[in-house]
């Protein structure tokens, strides 16, 4: 399940992409929080991780706020969600690369979980931030 951290991070990214001026000005977090009807305090925690993860650039002071590091079509939804959520794996034995399950050789359900995880990965990593923006814009028409 995707938590509020992941969902809100996507909303922040979409909001910034839609409101960033052509000159690349920073978007104040209070403006994002107001438009998205979200707690500014909670968003402060989320955007801090997004800056550390090189999804956003931040600037403080007058004219400060946040902006994207790249163009919206250069972000996958998967990278945003993985940064905020950690592994998107469905079962513990696939979540950690070094995890050695004693039943791996005889587990009859492992191929199903691997197939499911591949579908989830492909879905989120093939969907771009720009795709979400276009969907929102088309829904408003």
DOVO-641823 format. One record per residue (C-alpha): residue in three letters; x, y, z; residue number from 1. Coordinates in nm, 4 decimals. Layout:
BEGIN
{res ALA&c1 X&c2 Y&c3 Z&n NUM} $
...
END
This chain:
BEGIN
{res UNK&c1 0.0000&c2 0.0000&c3 0.0000&n 1} $
{res UNK&c1 0.1272&c2 0.3476&c3 -0.0840&n 2} $
{res UNK&c1 0.1288&c2 0.5752&c3 0.2215&n 3} $
{res UNK&c1 0.0440&c2 0.9440&c3 0.2438&n 4} $
{res UNK&c1 0.4176&c2 1.0208&c3 0.2079&n 5} $
{res UNK&c1 0.4240&c2 0.8725&c3 -0.1402&n 6} $
{res UNK&c1 0.0900&c2 1.0168&c3 -0.2466&n 7} $
{res UNK&c1 0.1695&c2 1.3635&c3 -0.1124&n 8} $
{res UNK&c1 0.5147&c2 1.3588&c3 -0.2735&n 9} $
{res UNK&c1 0.3497&c2 1.3003&c3 -0.6113&n 10} $
{res UNK&c1 0.1049&c2 1.5843&c3 -0.5456&n 11} $
{res UNK&c1 0.3924&c2 1.8172&c3 -0.4530&n 12} $
{res UNK&c1 0.5835&c2 1.7260&c3 -0.7689&n 13} $
{res UNK&c1 0.2766&c2 1.7826&c3 -0.9875&n 14} $
{res UNK&c1 0.1981&c2 2.1124&c3 -0.8143&n 15} $
{res UNK&c1 0.5514&c2 2.2435&c3 -0.8603&n 16} $
{res UNK&c1 0.5627&c2 2.1343&c3 -1.2243&n 17} $
{res UNK&c1 0.2327&c2 2.3075&c3 -1.2962&n 18} $
{res UNK&c1 0.3176&c2 2.6285&c3 -1.1109&n 19} $
{res UNK&c1 0.6846&c2 2.6748&c3 -1.1881&n 20} $
{res UNK&c1 0.7356&c2 2.9878&c3 -1.3933&n 21} $
{res UNK&c1 0.9343&c2 2.9844&c3 -1.7149&n 22} $
{res UNK&c1 1.2225&c2 3.1567&c3 -1.5374&n 23} $
{res UNK&c1 1.2508&c2 2.8616&c3 -1.2988&n 24} $
{res UNK&c1 1.1392&c2 3.0477&c3 -0.9869&n 25} $
{res UNK&c1 1.1014&c2 2.8620&c3 -0.6592&n 26} $
{res UNK&c1 0.7515&c2 2.7751&c3 -0.5353&n 27} $
{res UNK&c1 0.6886&c2 2.8517&c3 -0.1655&n 28} $
{res UNK&c1 0.5844&c2 2.5484&c3 0.0375&n 29} $
{res UNK&c1 0.2988&c2 2.7430&c3 0.1979&n 30} $
{res UNK&c1 0.1492&c2 2.7959&c3 -0.1508&n 31} $
{res UNK&c1 0.1759&c2 2.4252&c3 -0.2309&n 32} $
{res UNK&c1 0.0204&c2 2.3331&c3 0.1047&n 33} $
{res UNK&c1 -0.2691&c2 2.5730&c3 0.0461&n 34} $
{res UNK&c1 -0.3382&c2 2.4571&c3 -0.3098&n 35} $
{res UNK&c1 -0.3171&c2 2.0908&c3 -0.2111&n 36} $
{res UNK&c1 -0.5014&c2 2.1374&c3 0.1197&n 37} $
{res UNK&c1 -0.2197&c2 1.9635&c3 0.3077&n 38} $
{res UNK&c1 -0.0359&c2 2.0335&c3 0.6322&n 39} $
{res UNK&c1 0.2671&c2 2.2557&c3 0.5715&n 40} $
{res UNK&c1 0.4447&c2 2.0906&c3 0.8682&n 41} $
{res UNK&c1 0.4008&c2 1.7441&c3 0.7170&n 42} $
{res UNK&c1 0.5108&c2 1.8678&c3 0.3746&n 43} $
{res UNK&c1 0.8289&c2 2.0127&c3 0.5284&n 44} $
{res UNK&c1 0.9297&c2 1.6607&c3 0.6304&n 45} $
{res UNK&c1 0.8444&c2 1.5174&c3 0.2900&n 46} $
{res UNK&c1 1.0214&c2 1.7831&c3 0.0808&n 47} $
{res UNK&c1 1.3339&c2 1.7551&c3 0.2965&n 48} $
{res UNK&c1 1.3648&c2 1.3921&c3 0.1864&n 49} $
{res UNK&c1 1.2868&c2 1.4902&c3 -0.1720&n 50} $
{res UNK&c1 1.5694&c2 1.7464&c3 -0.1690&n 51} $
{res UNK&c1 1.8086&c2 1.4875&c3 -0.0167&n 52} $
{res UNK&c1 1.6985&c2 1.2433&c3 -0.2868&n 53} $
{res UNK&c1 1.7719&c2 1.4969&c3 -0.5633&n 54} $
{res UNK&c1 1.4127&c2 1.5235&c3 -0.6797&n 55} $
{res UNK&c1 1.3786&c2 1.8894&c3 -0.5754&n 56} $
{res UNK&c1 1.6001&c2 2.1915&c3 -0.5190&n 57} $
{res UNK&c1 1.5247&c2 2.4102&c3 -0.2206&n 58} $
{res UNK&c1 1.6080&c2 2.7701&c3 -0.1390&n 59} $
{res UNK&c1 1.5343&c2 2.9626&c3 0.1796&n 60} $
{res UNK&c1 1.4612&c2 3.3285&c3 0.2336&n 61} $
{res UNK&c1 1.2752&c2 3.5780&c3 0.0181&n 62} $
{res UNK&c1 1.1890&c2 3.4199&c3 -0.3150&n 63} $
{res UNK&c1 1.2678&c2 3.0790&c3 -0.1721&n 64} $
{res UNK&c1 1.0779&c2 2.7549&c3 -0.1959&n 65} $
{res UNK&c1 1.1161&c2 2.4474&c3 -0.4117&n 66} $
{res UNK&c1 1.1555&c2 2.3609&c3 -0.7770&n 67} $
{res UNK&c1 1.2165&c2 2.0502&c3 -0.9832&n 68} $
{res UNK&c1 1.5729&c2 1.9418&c3 -1.0550&n 69} $
{res UNK&c1 1.4705&c2 1.8057&c3 -1.3967&n 70} $
{res UNK&c1 1.1905&c2 1.8295&c3 -1.6492&n 71} $
{res UNK&c1 0.8672&c2 1.6452&c3 -1.5585&n 72} $
{res UNK&c1 0.9182&c2 1.3875&c3 -1.8338&n 73} $
{res UNK&c1 1.2534&c2 1.2923&c3 -1.6788&n 74} $
{res UNK&c1 1.0965&c2 1.1694&c3 -1.3524&n 75} $
{res UNK&c1 0.9366&c2 0.8295&c3 -1.3219&n 76} $
{res UNK&c1 0.6572&c2 0.7804&c3 -1.0718&n 77} $
{res UNK&c1 0.8510&c2 0.4749&c3 -0.9538&n 78} $
{res UNK&c1 1.1592&c2 0.6704&c3 -0.8508&n 79} $
{res UNK&c1 0.9461&c2 0.9178&c3 -0.6549&n 80} $
{res UNK&c1 0.7530&c2 0.6416&c3 -0.4779&n 81} $
{res UNK&c1 1.0631&c2 0.4343&c3 -0.4016&n 82} $
{res UNK&c1 1.2380&c2 0.7355&c3 -0.2502&n 83} $
{res UNK&c1 0.9420&c2 0.8051&c3 -0.0250&n 84} $
{res UNK&c1 0.8245&c2 0.4494&c3 0.0465&n 85} $
{res UNK&c1 1.1319&c2 0.2333&c3 0.0170&n 86} $
{res UNK&c1 1.0932&c2 -0.0964&c3 -0.1645&n 87} $
{res UNK&c1 0.7668&c2 -0.1482&c3 -0.3509&n 88} $
{res UNK&c1 0.8027&c2 -0.5261&c3 -0.3208&n 89} $
{res UNK&c1 0.4946&c2 -0.7193&c3 -0.2231&n 90} $
{res UNK&c1 0.6645&c2 -0.9736&c3 0.0037&n 91} $
{res UNK&c1 0.9556&c2 -0.9529&c3 0.2458&n 92} $
{res UNK&c1 1.1688&c2 -1.2101&c3 0.0665&n 93} $
{res UNK&c1 1.1801&c2 -0.9896&c3 -0.2447&n 94} $
{res UNK&c1 1.2103&c2 -0.6551&c3 -0.0666&n 95} $
{res UNK&c1 1.5742&c2 -0.6969&c3 0.0312&n 96} $
{res UNK&c1 1.8312&c2 -0.7996&c3 -0.2300&n 97} $
{res UNK&c1 2.0466&c2 -0.9884&c3 0.0227&n 98} $
{res UNK&c1 1.7557&c2 -1.1664&c3 0.1927&n 99} $
{res UNK&c1 1.8067&c2 -1.5424&c3 0.1866&n 100} $
{res UNK&c1 1.4805&c2 -1.7262&c3 0.2337&n 101} $
{res UNK&c1 1.5301&c2 -2.0874&c3 0.3470&n 102} $
{res UNK&c1 1.2263&c2 -2.1895&c3 0.1381&n 103} $
{res UNK&c1 1.3317&c2 -2.0130&c3 -0.1825&n 104} $
{res UNK&c1 1.4077&c2 -2.3364&c3 -0.3698&n 105} $
{res UNK&c1 1.0760&c2 -2.4982&c3 -0.2793&n 106} $
{res UNK&c1 0.8423&c2 -2.1979&c3 -0.2543&n 107} $
{res UNK&c1 0.5559&c2 -2.2540&c3 -0.4949&n 108} $
{res UNK&c1 0.4310&c2 -1.8959&c3 -0.4674&n 109} $
{res UNK&c1 0.7631&c2 -1.7154&c3 -0.5312&n 110} $
{res UNK&c1 0.7245&c2 -1.7058&c3 -0.9118&n 111} $
{res UNK&c1 0.3831&c2 -1.5428&c3 -0.8718&n 112} $
{res UNK&c1 0.5223&c2 -1.2746&c3 -0.6358&n 113} $
{res UNK&c1 0.8141&c2 -1.2095&c3 -0.8716&n 114} $
{res UNK&c1 0.5747&c2 -1.1690&c3 -1.1647&n 115} $
{res UNK&c1 0.3514&c2 -0.9366&c3 -0.9636&n 116} $
{res UNK&c1 0.6456&c2 -0.7244&c3 -0.8482&n 117} $
{res UNK&c1 0.7702&c2 -0.6986&c3 -1.2070&n 118} $
{res UNK&c1 0.4274&c2 -0.5702&c3 -1.3174&n 119} $
{res UNK&c1 0.4182&c2 -0.3124&c3 -1.0357&n 120} $
{res UNK&c1 0.7739&c2 -0.2012&c3 -1.1112&n 121} $
{res UNK&c1 0.7080&c2 -0.1713&c3 -1.4850&n 122} $
{res UNK&c1 0.3834&c2 0.0192&c3 -1.4260&n 123} $
{res UNK&c1 0.5337&c2 0.2807&c3 -1.1935&n 124} $
{res UNK&c1 0.8716&c2 0.3160&c3 -1.3656&n 125} $
{res UNK&c1 0.7172&c2 0.3510&c3 -1.7119&n 126} $
{res UNK&c1 0.4780&c2 0.6238&c3 -1.5966&n 127} $
{res UNK&c1 0.6324&c2 0.9703&c3 -1.5975&n 128} $
{res UNK&c1 0.5459&c2 1.2738&c3 -1.3864&n 129} $
{res UNK&c1 0.4491&c2 1.4447&c3 -1.7123&n 130} $
{res UNK&c1 0.1926&c2 1.1670&c3 -1.7754&n 131} $
{res UNK&c1 0.0205&c2 1.2508&c3 -1.4457&n 132} $
{res UNK&c1 0.0196&c2 1.6205&c3 -1.5326&n 133} $
{res UNK&c1 -0.1370&c2 1.5504&c3 -1.8724&n 134} $
{res UNK&c1 -0.4023&c2 1.3285&c3 -1.7110&n 135} $
{res UNK&c1 -0.4914&c2 1.6056&c3 -1.4648&n 136} $
{res UNK&c1 -0.5042&c2 1.8670&c3 -1.7408&n 137} $
{res UNK&c1 -0.7210&c2 1.6450&c3 -1.9645&n 138} $
{res UNK&c1 -0.9618&c2 1.5736&c3 -1.6780&n 139} $
{res UNK&c1 -1.0131&c2 1.9479&c3 -1.6263&n 140} $
{res UNK&c1 -1.1254&c2 1.9959&c3 -1.9873&n 141} $
END
